[in-house]
Amino acid sequence: MQNFLYRIEKFDEPRIEGGQRPDLFINPSRNRQMMLEVMAIITPPADILIFHVMEARRKIIDIAEERQ
């Protein structure tokens, strides 16, 4: 998440009623062989709940590029 190409704040609807909207990060994997989509709920000052990580889908990259 430190080397993200895209960060879209409040990307999606909350996963639980009354919860926060997650942020989307698109970034390379550690070995740089694939792009990852990561969704996380960030609660300042120091809480991060990562609940979704997978190889980035083209449709998600397209959405991130449009919203950037």
Secondary structure, 3 states (H helix, E strand, C coil): CCCCCEEECCCCCCCCCCCCCCEEEEEECCCCCCEEEEEEEEECCCEEEEEEEEECCHHHHHHHHHHC
